[in-house]
Amino acid sequence: QVQLVESGGGLVQAGGSLTLSCAASGTMFSVNDMGWYRRPPGEQRELVALIGTGGRSQLADSVKGRFTISRDNAKNTVYLQMNSLKSEDTAVYYCYAQVPALFALGGVHWGQGTQVTVSS
């Protein structure tokens, strides 16, 4: 069992900042890619950012220059620093983690989601 516990969501004014964190815990395992997806109201889930074990990251065009993804491998934790927030960023944000198939818990794991609401 792998649990992804998200925190940091909330209500923020346009132009403000918010930091999300997600910690993976459970039995013996390791994590490859970690990241964040989001589901805006009435829309499909979309990729926000991914980061590999080596620190290489991938960001959606809509958030480049505003969001930063980082991770602490020792803590199996991923962060998303969100700056210059816009109303379009309002969504439920989901933590994502890829566990190698070498482990019994191998596969994709998701957090329960945390609401981010940007007011204008």
PABARO-516610 format. One record per residue (C-alpha): x, y, z; residue in three letters; residue number from 0. Coordinates in nm, 4 decimals, decimal comma. Layout:
N
+----------+----------+----------+---------+-----+
:       c1 :       c2 :       c3 : residuo : num :
+----------+----------+----------+---------+-----+
:        X :        Y :        Z :     ala : NUM :
...
+----------+----------+----------+---------+-----+
***
This chain:
120
+----------+----------+----------+---------+-----+
:       c1 :       c2 :       c3 : residuo : num :
+----------+----------+----------+---------+-----+
:   0,0000 :   0,0000 :   0,0000 :     gln :   0 :
:   0,1262 :   0,3438 :  -0,1014 :     val :   1 :
:  -0,0360 :   0,6532 :   0,0403 :     gln :   2 :
:   0,0080 :   0,9972 :  -0,1112 :     leu :   3 :
:  -0,0811 :   1,2662 :   0,1378 :     val :   4 :
:  -0,1308 :   1,6119 :  -0,0099 :     glu :   5 :
:  -0,1339 :   1,9408 :   0,1735 :     ser :   6 :
:  -0,1184 :   2,3116 :   0,1033 :     gly :   7 :
:  -0,4336 :   2,3706 :  -0,0965 :     gly :   8 :
:  -0,6676 :   2,6537 :  -0,0205 :     gly :   9 :
:  -0,8079 :   2,9863 :  -0,1300 :     leu :  10 :
:  -0,5787 :   3,2545 :  -0,2654 :     val :  11 :
:  -0,6248 :   3,5824 :  -0,4496 :     gln :  12 :
:  -0,5155 :   3,6226 :  -0,8087 :     ala :  13 :
:  -0,1487 :   3,7099 :  -0,8240 :     gly :  14 :
:  -0,0779 :   3,5310 :  -0,4995 :     gly :  15 :
:   0,1244 :   3,2218 :  -0,4230 :     ser :  16 :
:   0,0604 :   2,8796 :  -0,2812 :     leu :  17 :
:   0,2780 :   2,5752 :  -0,2180 :     thr :  18 :
:   0,1534 :   2,2187 :  -0,2391 :     leu :  19 :
:   0,3322 :   1,9200 :  -0,0922 :     ser :  20 :
:   0,2802 :   1,5474 :  -0,1245 :     cys :  21 :
:   0,4494 :   1,2779 :   0,0798 :     ala :  22 :
:   0,4507 :   0,9139 :  -0,0265 :     ala :  23 :
:   0,4480 :   0,6572 :   0,2492 :     ser :  24 :
:   0,3820 :   0,2884 :   0,2946 :     gly :  25 :
:   0,5709 :  -0,0367 :   0,2877 :     thr :  26 :
:   0,9043 :  -0,0956 :   0,1185 :     met :  27 :
:   0,9200 :   0,0837 :  -0,2159 :     phe :  28 :
:   1,0935 :   0,3561 :  -0,4105 :     ser :  29 :
:   0,9525 :   0,6249 :  -0,6366 :     val :  30 :
:   1,0489 :   0,7219 :  -0,9877 :     asn :  31 :
:   0,8520 :   1,0080 :  -1,1402 :     asp :  32 :
:   0,6393 :   1,2235 :  -0,9146 :     met :  33 :
:   0,4198 :   1,5119 :  -1,0076 :     gly :  34 :
:   0,0937 :   1,6945 :  -1,0137 :     trp :  35 :
:  -0,2181 :   1,6777 :  -1,2255 :     tyr :  36 :
:  -0,5238 :   1,8945 :  -1,1936 :     arg :  37 :
:  -0,8901 :   1,8896 :  -1,2884 :     arg :  38 :
:  -1,0441 :   2,2338 :  -1,3457 :     pro :  39 :
:  -1,4205 :   2,2654 :  -1,2943 :     pro :  40 :
:  -1,6064 :   2,0983 :  -1,5783 :     gly :  41 :
:  -1,2867 :   1,9964 :  -1,7555 :     glu :  42 :
:  -1,0682 :   1,6901 :  -1,7952 :     gln :  43 :
:  -0,7689 :   1,6075 :  -1,5810 :     arg :  44 :
:  -0,4489 :   1,7571 :  -1,7160 :     glu :  45 :
:  -0,0798 :   1,7327 :  -1,6424 :     leu :  46 :
:   0,0665 :   2,0232 :  -1,4490 :     val :  47 :
:   0,4207 :   1,9114 :  -1,3747 :     ala :  48 :
:   0,6375 :   1,6021 :  -1,3459 :     leu :  49 :
:   0,9810 :   1,5520 :  -1,1972 :     ile :  50 :
:   1,2145 :   1,2550 :  -1,2225 :     gly :  51 :
:   1,4539 :   1,1171 :  -0,9671 :     thr :  52 :
:   1,7374 :   1,3120 :  -1,1274 :     gly :  53 :
:   1,5527 :   1,6413 :  -1,0969 :     gly :  54 :
:   1,4475 :   1,6823 :  -1,4584 :     arg :  55 :
:   1,1073 :   1,8411 :  -1,4758 :     ser :  56 :
:   0,8279 :   1,8827 :  -1,7254 :     gln :  57 :
:   0,5770 :   2,1648 :  -1,6959 :     leu :  58 :
:   0,2582 :   2,2380 :  -1,8805 :     ala :  59 :
:   0,2847 :   2,5411 :  -2,1079 :     asp :  60 :
:   0,0106 :   2,7140 :  -1,9113 :     ser :  61 :
:   0,2197 :   2,7184 :  -1,5932 :     val :  62 :
:   0,5738 :   2,7642 :  -1,7237 :     lys :  63 :
:   0,7410 :   3,0619 :  -1,5638 :     gly :  64 :
:   0,4946 :   3,0614 :  -1,2754 :     arg :  65 :
:   0,5116 :   2,7148 :  -1,1176 :     phe :  66 :
:   0,8134 :   2,5243 :  -0,9917 :     thr :  67 :
:   0,8232 :   2,1548 :  -0,9079 :     ile :  68 :
:   1,0813 :   2,0043 :  -0,6750 :     ser :  69 :
:   1,1314 :   1,6899 :  -0,4709 :     arg :  70 :
:   1,3106 :   1,5461 :  -0,1732 :     asp :  71 :
:   1,4001 :   1,1883 :  -0,2593 :     asn :  72 :
:   1,4986 :   1,0991 :   0,0959 :     ala :  73 :
:   1,1513 :   1,1963 :   0,2133 :     lys :  74 :
:   0,9645 :   1,0739 :  -0,0957 :     asn :  75 :
:   0,8048 :   1,4147 :  -0,1112 :     thr :  76 :
:   0,7191 :   1,6351 :  -0,4068 :     val :  77 :
:   0,6399 :   2,0048 :  -0,3961 :     tyr :  78 :
:   0,4681 :   2,2477 :  -0,6271 :     leu :  79 :
:   0,5413 :   2,6156 :  -0,5777 :     gln :  80 :
:   0,2722 :   2,8173 :  -0,7500 :     met :  81 :
:   0,3278 :   3,1871 :  -0,8093 :     asn :  82 :
:   0,1322 :   3,4537 :  -0,9951 :     ser :  83 :
:  -0,1806 :   3,2463 :  -0,9637 :     leu :  84 :
:  -0,4658 :   3,3069 :  -1,2037 :     lys :  85 :
:  -0,8323 :   3,2201 :  -1,1875 :     ser :  86 :
:  -0,7643 :   2,9599 :  -1,4568 :     glu :  87 :
:  -0,5496 :   2,7718 :  -1,2050 :     asp :  88 :
:  -0,8545 :   2,6906 :  -0,9959 :     thr :  89 :
:  -0,8809 :   2,3123 :  -0,9842 :     ala :  90 :
:  -0,8474 :   2,0032 :  -0,7743 :     val :  91 :
:  -0,4795 :   1,9144 :  -0,7732 :     tyr :  92 :
:  -0,3775 :   1,5494 :  -0,7561 :     tyr :  93 :
:  -0,0423 :   1,4118 :  -0,6529 :     cys :  94 :
:   0,1072 :   1,1433 :  -0,8763 :     tyr :  95 :
:   0,3785 :   0,8878 :  -0,8103 :     ala :  96 :
:   0,5256 :   0,6110 :  -1,0232 :     gln :  97 :
:   0,6634 :   0,3115 :  -0,8347 :     val :  98 :
:   0,8927 :   0,0755 :  -1,0293 :     pro :  99 :
:   0,7546 :  -0,2640 :  -1,1260 :     ala : 100 :
:   1,0381 :  -0,4267 :  -0,9320 :     leu : 101 :
:   0,8342 :  -0,3641 :  -0,6185 :     phe : 102 :
:   0,5118 :  -0,5336 :  -0,5203 :     ala : 103 :
:   0,3552 :  -0,1877 :  -0,5070 :     leu : 104 :
:   0,4703 :  -0,1053 :  -0,8573 :     gly : 105 :
:   0,2434 :   0,1107 :  -1,0685 :     gly : 106 :
:   0,0804 :   0,4505 :  -1,0683 :     val : 107 :
:  -0,0515 :   0,5956 :  -0,7451 :     his : 108 :
:  -0,2705 :   0,8979 :  -0,6884 :     trp : 109 :
:  -0,3458 :   1,1271 :  -0,4005 :     gly : 110 :
:  -0,7000 :   1,2108 :  -0,2982 :     gln : 111 :
:  -0,6730 :   1,5633 :  -0,4344 :     gly : 112 :
:  -0,6528 :   1,9058 :  -0,2777 :     thr : 113 :
:  -0,8627 :   2,2039 :  -0,3818 :     gln : 114 :
:  -0,6940 :   2,5198 :  -0,5045 :     val : 115 :
:  -0,9234 :   2,8147 :  -0,5579 :     thr : 116 :
:  -0,7994 :   3,1422 :  -0,7023 :     val : 117 :
:  -1,0270 :   3,4408 :  -0,6573 :     ser : 118 :
:  -1,0221 :   3,7605 :  -0,8612 :     ser : 119 :
+----------+----------+----------+---------+-----+
***
